[in-house]
Structure formats: structure tokens, C-alpha cells
Amino acid sequence: MKMTGAEAIIKALEAENVDTVFGYPGAAISPFYDALLDSGIKHILTRNEQGAAHAANGYARVTGKAGVCVATSGPGATNLITGIANSYMDSVPIIAITGQVRSDMIGTDAFQEADITGATAPFSKHNYLVKKAEELPRIIKEAFHIATTGRPGPVVIDIPVDVQNAVIDFRYPEHIDIKGYKPTIKGHPGQIRKAAAAIHAAKRPVICAGGGLITADASGEMLELAERRSIPVVTTLMGIGSIPSDHPLHFGMVGTHGSQTANYVLHHADLVVILGARVGDRAIGAASTLAKKAKIIHIDIDPAEIGKNIDVTVPVVGDLKHVLRDLLELVETGDSAEWLETAADVRRKNSRKTEREADGGPAGCSTDACGRGAVGMQAADTEYVNPKYLLSILSDYLPEEAVVTTEVGQNQIWAANNYRVRKPKTFITSGGLGTMGYGLPSAIGAKVGRPGSTVVVISGDGSFQMSMQELGTMKQYDIDVKIVLFNNRRLGMVRELQLTRHGGRYSQVFLDSNPDFVALAAAYGFRGERISSDVLVPEALRRMTASRGPYILECMVDPMEPTL
Amino acid sequence: MAKHILSVLVENHAGVLSRVAGLFSRRGFNIDSLAVGVTENPEVSRMTIVVDGDEHTVEQVSKQLNKLIDVIKIKRLDKHESISRELALIKVSANAATRSEIVQLVEIFRAKIVDVSKSTLTIEASGSEDKVTALEDLLKPFGIREVVRTGVIAIERGNRIIKVTNNEESDSNGKDVL
């Protein structure tokens, strides 16, 4: 069938079952936008291209499908970059389609020209500069294949405007064969046998559950393994959701911003089973000492992650669902009751300690009581809202499949440690890149991807203002996202860092001239409410979740409220 | 630190060299030399990369290179199981008094004089990296004006070849990460 390159892009997207794209038009991508008018694909016009990339990411994380974002050349494309890098760090499949100046103008510093394939090479899984329109069907097919298989990631397709206008004979390939890309799916049987033996021999095993489990849809297999051997489970930030927060074997999040209990369990184990986690410095800091004390089984689909940051006793390369199923064939029922009791004791002690600290003060949750029905938490008449308290009861007002996204900063860690997550793919956060301004647009993408689910973004006043223009997107498409905005009039995480590392010399962390966020909600025609006491929290949450349409719940938070 | 030779088959199209070079710089790996040329299959190029680093570094280099979609296959060449060569063009100062001595040296090294002027000799030398370096050292006292070296290329001994098919890395599945 004869058609233009632009029409071919649309046809290819349809062939890949793309229902929605997020984007922003411009000159070099105008043929695509013209062809889009004749397609059933829905387009969400964000207010900045970065919002489109984050929305595509949120969409991908809740649906498991590739998210698609579109931008024009030059500044349009460079605005996508943060979202591409964010998706790369968190292994999220997105396709970024960018317009490019005419082929014969490339390299001349033409108007709105930027070398986006060069710029994104370090943090895209792959990218293409399309030279001939005939290549479009194959390239798009390859791009979706590469983005969604193996260790997922972003793929950029840069398409010069003349390529979009060229007429080609369209045929979408059924099969592709990429010589240099054959991800390993099945684990090596010998390695899996060794892993099973190490699990049987362990006295103090722990499972460290990473985001790869969620990507691979292998949370169920991981739980089966944990339950069969009564193995405590700790998660990374990206692994939150792989085990229900109130599961008896869940011991919290590890890392610099994790719980004491989780870190204790991890560092006192004699066997650490790392599943789909890349042993990032924030998650497992003292990797070399950990490896000296414990045997390490590391299962990951990306061979380059194994042995990168930690010495591994039993490496297994493969898709977690396949590998864990094979492993479960070999693992016998058993337990390490004494070890589990020790871990539970540590948890009890840590949560009691924080309760005591909270005595007399505002109701406090702890990273250790957290996500476990918030021991001892009750509303008190306070001057501020305690974000940990609010988050610990938030799930009571939300259905199980509700999606919570976060911004980055204290709000993220409060949410990670205190919100009770019940299902995989319902806790969406920027893990690796730590991107402020991610939460709101990713919530938009999540709501578009799962329109039937309640979507709440946990936000801080700093991060929120990095992407608050996306309120316009929510208004235009009536995207029902609830915004819980913790306002401490500070860049709280940085403030805390300046307190601990720079002796309290606060530098550029004050946001005392914030706008009136409730009035801002009203300006967009949204409902909003401001609260500044814990006693008001339950009713406010009820009102927010019961209302229809976007909502900003602004919670005034003590500027000195600690992260942990 | 030791030198390791990687023979890398890559797709023969634009941008591949910059991806490979970029990967080295951003992951903090040191390239000693890099030589690129087309193979018997015009769609495939071969890069011979000499990497300076310990075992862990070289393993990471190989794995990270393997993640590039354009990289088809990587093989580490064993020094004793492969033949490596480098070509150098060396322009050295020479006059009537020194010329014959230089010619003698060149003969010992089985190199060639490829250009002569009143004040210089240009020598083409090929062989192992060590041999080329040794000749360069011996020529230094005469006054080296310019050196152009290709970087090492290498091929396995015997009937072994590195083919595009059967990506070893993915077949071996964890074996080689031990």
C-alpha cells in the first residue's frame, strides 16, 4: 500500500496496538501530526515534552506495554531527554519519536536541529536516525521489540521531516532478526541447581526483591519461594509492590532511606537472593562487605548487572519468571524459624522504639512499623499534618488496585516507607534517576493507561512546581488524578542533607513564596482543600477519594519533619 | 593492569563507532587502541580493541559492549592462541652519516624504507606491538619526526573463526560470568 512516511509511522503504531501517544507538535514532526488526524490513536497534548516522556513512562509501568511519546526536533527532542534517561535508569519501555530537520540539512546547525541520537546514546537502550522512509516499518518493529523485551528500556526514533513526507510502499514486517540482540530468557539449569542448593544450605537467607520482579510479572513466583522456605523479603525502592506491605515475610525497604529492620536483615543474612535488582549504591551501600559475609545469588536478565557492583556466588542470567519457576521445581519446603524469629524481633524492637519517640509528639509512624497497619498511629490535634501518618492510612481509602505515584524527595521516601502497597504495578516512582517533576505526569500516564483505577500522586511543593503546568493536560482531557501535596515550604530532602552534612547551613532550600495551591486548583476548575492537622486527615482523605475529578489536597507539613 | 584484545563484530553502519567509543568514555574504561575495518561480509565490520585493565574491567567492558544492539559478537583473544599485528609508519631524521645505520636496523626488523629525502627516512614496519615498539625505541636516538601506528589487529590461530551466527554470550548464559 502506498503511503507517506508519516502515515507509515501511524500504521506501524497501530500494528503495535498503540492506543495512546503523549506528545507535543512542532514543525519537524508536522507530517506525523497531520497523519494522526486520520487515525484512531488518541493523542494527549502535554504542556511540556518532558511531561509526555514521563506520562509514557507511567503508562508503560501500569500497563506493561510500551509507552509512546512524540516531540519535534531540537528543543522538543531535548525536552524529552530527562524522561528518556529516567526510563533508562528504571528499565521502562518507552518509544520516543522525534522529528528531525530535513536530511540534507543535518549537520548544518539548521533551525531547531539537535543531534538527539547522539545525545541520547548514553541513556537509551537503542536509537535510530531514519535515513530512508522505506526503513520505517522495520525500524519501528525493531524499536518496539527492543524496548519491551529483555531488560526493557527506552528507544528513540529520530525521523527527518522529508522522510515523513516521502512516499513508500508500506508493508509491516512480521518477523525481525536483530543479529546483535538475543536476550537470554531461560536460566542455565546448572546454575539454577546451584542456587537451589545454596538456598537449602542457608541458615539465614533473605530475598532482596527488585523492580525486575515486577517487570517480569514474577512477584507471585518470588512469594511462593519466600513462603515455601519462610525467607524474609526486603525490597528495593523499585521492588516495592512485589510483596504486599503487610505480608508477614515483608521486612521493608533496604538502603540509605530504607528501614533499619530491612537493612539489619540484609546485612545479617548468610545468603542474599537478589532478584531483578542492580545493587545500586543507594540500595546496597556496602556491597563489598555484604559479599564477604554472605553468599550471593543474583538472578537478572541483564548479564552486565551481575558482578558489576557485587561479587556473586551463584549468577543466573534469565527472565525471572522462567528462572524462578525452574528454581521452584527444585526447592523443597523448609524454614529457618530461628532466623525468622530474630528478624521479627528486630522489627518489633524498631517499631516500639519509634513509638516511644513519638510519645507526646505528633502521631508518628516509623519506617519499621510502616506499611504494616501503622502500629500505634492515631490522629492528634496538631499544627501540621504528619505525612507518615497520612500515608500509613491512605490505603484504607483506596481500592487495592489504586495506583500511587510519587515525586522525588522526602515525599517519595515517606510514601515508600509508609504507604501500604498491596499489588505489583501500583507504586510508581522514579528510582534510579530520582527525577523531580516525575510524579504528576507519570500519574497522568498511569490514569490514561488504567482509566478504571484511582490514581493518586504523592507530591511535595518543590517537585510539584517542576511539572505543575501538566494540570492543564489534566483539565483538557479530564484526567482524574488526585494530588496529595505535602507543603513544607522547603526542598526538604536537601534541607535535611544540609543539616546533617553542612552543619545546618541552609542554602537555597526555602520556598516560602509558594503560590496558594488550593487557589491554583480552583484556577483549573479542580477541587482543592488545605489541611494542617492530623485530626483532619481521615475526613479529608475521604472527601478527596469520594470526589470525582482532579483534586489537590494540600497538607501543611512541619519544615523540620525528618525523612525517616 | 594488563592488556586484553577484544575482537568485536559490529553492524557496518553509521554511528556504531561513536556508540562504542562513547561507551568506553562514560563507563570509565581505557582504550589502548582501536582498529576498525570491514569483514568478509560487507554488512559487518570488525573492531579490534585493546583494553587496559584488570579482569573485572575487561569483563564489564565485554558485557556492556554486548548490550549495544549494533554489537553482534565479542571475543576475547588469548595471546597465545592468536596472532596480532600492528603497522607503523615512522619518519626518522637521517643524513649521510646515519642513513646506513638506520637501513641496517630496518633490515634486522624486516621493515621497509618507503620514502627517502635529504634529511629523513620513512620506514614501514609491521609485526607484533612489541616489535614495532622496539624498533621505534631503537630509532629514537636518530630523531623520530613523526609516528603513525594503526593499532593492533588480531586473528585466532588455526581453523577457529569468529562468526556472526550463534551469539556465544547469550548461549553461555551465566557460565562466563562466573
Chai-1 contact restraints between the chains, C-beta under 6 A:
chainA,res_idxA,chainB,res_idxB,connection_type,confidence,min_distance_angstrom,max_distance_angstrom,comment,restraint_id
A,A121,B,R19,contact,1.0,0.0,6.0,A-B,restraint_1
A,A121,B,G22,contact,1.0,0.0,6.0,A-B,restraint_2
A,P122,B,R26,contact,1.0,0.0,6.0,A-B,restraint_3
A,H126,B,I69,contact,1.0,0.0,6.0,A-B,restraint_4
A,K179,B,I72,contact,1.0,0.0,6.0,A-B,restraint_5
A,K179,B,V164,contact,1.0,0.0,6.0,A-B,restraint_6
A,G180,B,I69,contact,1.0,0.0,6.0,A-B,restraint_7
A,G180,B,D70,contact,1.0,0.0,6.0,A-B,restraint_8
A,G180,B,V71,contact,1.0,0.0,6.0,A-B,restraint_9
A,G180,B,I72,contact,1.0,0.0,6.0,A-B,restraint_10
A,Y181,B,I69,contact,1.0,0.0,6.0,A-B,restraint_11
A,K182,B,N167,contact,1.0,0.0,6.0,A-B,restraint_12
A,K182,B,S170,contact,1.0,0.0,6.0,A-B,restraint_13
A,T184,B,S170,contact,1.0,0.0,6.0,A-B,restraint_14
A,T184,B,N173,contact,1.0,0.0,6.0,A-B,restraint_15
A,H188,B,N173,contact,1.0,0.0,6.0,A-B,restraint_16
A,H188,B,G174,contact,1.0,0.0,6.0,A-B,restraint_17
A,Q191,B,G174,contact,1.0,0.0,6.0,A-B,restraint_18
A,P303,B,K63,contact,1.0,0.0,6.0,A-B,restraint_19
A,P303,B,V177,contact,1.0,0.0,6.0,A-B,restraint_20
A,A304,B,K63,contact,1.0,0.0,6.0,A-B,restraint_21
A,A304,B,Q64,contact,1.0,0.0,6.0,A-B,restraint_22
A,A304,B,K67,contact,1.0,0.0,6.0,A-B,restraint_23
A,I306,B,V177,contact,1.0,0.0,6.0,A-B,restraint_24
A,G307,B,V177,contact,1.0,0.0,6.0,A-B,restraint_25
A,P315,B,G174,contact,1.0,0.0,6.0,A-B,restraint_26
A,P315,B,V177,contact,1.0,0.0,6.0,A-B,restraint_27
A,V316,B,G174,contact,1.0,0.0,6.0,A-B,restraint_28
A,V317,B,N173,contact,1.0,0.0,6.0,A-B,restraint_29
A,V317,B,G174,contact,1.0,0.0,6.0,A-B,restraint_30
